[in-house]
Structures are given as C-alpha cells and as structure tokens.
C-alpha cells in the first residue's frame, strides 16, 4: 500500500522506527514549527558542545512523512558543526529518504525548519551569555 503512494523503504523505516524521539531537558537550542494547512507540528531539541550538535531529539505531531523527515533530520544533523547543520535543506532531507511524494515535500521543509530554529535559538543564547 505505501509504495502505491510513493513512499520509499527509507521513509517507511523512519516512520515505523523513528530515531531520536523525545525531549532534551534544558536544551542548548529549541525550535518549533508548524503548518496550519496540514496541522503538522515539529519540535526539535539540541545539545551543543564546541559548536557541534552532540545530541538531538524531536517530537512531531503529524503524518508519517512528518515523522520520517523529523527522524532523518536528526540523523543528518547529529555530530555536525552548527554552521553545517544550518545548510541542511528540504531537498537534502527528501534525497536522504530516497524521495517523498510531491504532496509531502512540505514535511521535509518543516523538519529542516525546526532544526534551523533550534540552531538559531542556540546561537542567540550563546550571543546573550
């Protein structure tokens, strides 16, 4: 059934076995984004040491694509320098998942956006210290 609507095996794997689900208490950075049209909400938490993401967790309320893209973003960003993680785009996320159906591409945009918001939050906190 899933293949009929264009979900790759990687999307299905990240949906059924999402990585890094949860919350980091007192995160170094926190980001939250949502899409009022589809109702998806994504929260991203990061721990950072020496400007490298050492831990990353997410909580997502949304469809299978939203969960899969959130999971993939955490895998992609972990251990990266924050400047490198900021370069992750929706197309990077979709590509790592071996593609998404066109009507689900907005999910990869949300996932990348939640990561970017968490990094911006971290950078702002660092600046204010």
C-alpha positions as CSV (number, residue, x, y, z in Angstrom):
1,X,0.0,0.0,0.0
2,X,2.7,2.5,1.0
3,X,4.5,2.0,-2.3
4,X,1.3,2.9,-4.2
5,X,1.5,6.5,-2.9
6,X,5.2,6.8,-3.5
7,X,6.8,6.2,-0.1
8,X,10.4,4.8,-0.2
9,X,11.6,2.0,2.0
10,X,13.7,4.6,3.9
11,X,10.6,6.7,4.6
12,X,8.7,3.7,5.9
13,X,11.7,2.7,8.0
14,X,12.0,6.1,9.6
15,X,8.2,6.2,10.2
16,X,7.9,2.8,11.8
17,X,11.3,3.1,13.6
18,X,11.9,6.8,14.2
19,X,15.3,7.7,15.6
20,X,15.9,10.3,18.4
21,X,12.3,10.7,19.5
22,X,11.9,12.6,22.7
23,X,12.8,15.7,24.5
24,X,16.1,17.1,25.9
25,X,15.6,18.8,29.3
26,X,17.3,22.2,29.3
27,X,18.4,22.0,25.7
28,X,21.0,24.4,24.3
29,X,18.6,25.1,21.4
30,X,14.9,24.6,20.8
31,X,12.9,25.1,17.7
32,X,9.2,24.7,16.9
33,X,7.5,25.0,13.6
34,X,4.1,24.1,12.2
35,X,1.9,24.1,9.1
36,X,-1.6,25.5,9.7
37,X,-2.8,23.9,6.5
38,X,-2.0,20.2,7.3
39,X,-1.7,20.6,11.1
40,X,1.8,19.2,11.4
41,X,3.8,20.5,14.4
42,X,7.5,19.7,14.9
43,X,9.7,20.4,17.9
44,X,13.5,20.0,17.8
45,X,15.8,20.0,20.8
46,X,19.6,20.1,20.5
47,X,22.6,19.8,22.9
48,X,25.7,21.5,21.6
49,X,29.4,21.3,22.7
50,X,32.1,23.3,21.0
51,X,29.5,24.3,18.3
52,X,28.8,20.7,17.4
53,X,25.5,19.0,17.9
54,X,26.1,16.3,20.4
55,X,22.5,15.2,21.0
56,X,19.3,15.9,19.1
57,X,15.7,14.9,19.8
58,X,12.3,15.6,18.2
59,X,8.6,15.4,18.9
60,X,6.3,15.6,16.0
61,X,2.6,15.7,15.7
62,X,1.7,14.8,12.1
63,X,1.6,12.3,9.3
64,X,4.0,9.5,8.5
65,X,6.1,11.8,6.3
66,X,6.4,14.4,9.1
67,X,7.7,11.8,11.5
68,X,10.1,10.2,8.9
69,X,11.5,13.6,7.9
70,X,12.0,14.7,11.5
71,X,13.8,11.4,12.3
72,X,16.0,11.8,9.2
73,X,16.9,15.4,10.1
74,X,18.1,14.3,13.5
75,X,20.3,11.6,11.9
76,X,21.7,14.1,9.4
77,X,22.5,16.8,11.9
78,X,24.0,14.8,14.8
79,X,27.7,15.5,15.3
80,X,27.7,18.3,12.7
81,X,29.0,21.8,13.4
82,X,26.0,24.1,13.8
83,X,27.0,26.1,10.6
84,X,27.0,22.8,8.6
85,X,23.7,21.7,10.1
86,X,22.1,25.1,9.1
87,X,22.9,24.2,5.4
88,X,20.6,21.2,5.5
89,X,17.7,21.9,3.1
90,X,14.3,20.3,2.4
91,X,15.8,18.7,-0.7
92,X,18.7,17.2,1.3
93,X,16.2,15.6,3.7
94,X,14.0,14.3,0.9
95,X,17.1,13.0,-1.0
96,X,18.3,11.1,2.1
97,X,14.9,9.5,2.3
98,X,15.1,8.4,-1.4
99,X,12.4,10.9,-2.2
100,X,9.0,12.0,-1.0
101,X,5.7,12.2,-2.9
102,X,5.3,15.8,-4.2
103,X,2.3,16.5,-1.8
104,X,4.6,15.6,1.1
105,X,7.6,17.8,0.3
106,X,6.4,20.4,2.8
107,X,7.2,17.9,5.6
108,X,10.9,18.0,4.7
109,X,10.7,21.8,4.7
110,X,9.2,21.7,8.2
111,X,11.8,19.3,9.5
112,X,14.7,21.4,8.2
113,X,13.0,24.5,9.6
114,X,12.6,23.0,13.1
115,X,16.4,22.2,13.1
116,X,17.2,25.7,11.8
117,X,15.1,27.3,14.6
118,X,16.8,25.2,17.2
119,X,20.2,26.3,16.0
120,X,19.2,29.9,15.8
121,X,17.9,29.6,19.4
122,X,21.2,28.2,20.5
123,X,23.2,30.9,18.7
124,X,21.0,33.6,20.3
125,X,21.5,32.2,23.8
126,X,25.3,31.9,23.1
127,X,25.3,35.6,22.0
128,X,23.5,36.7,25.1
129,X,25.9,35.0,27.5
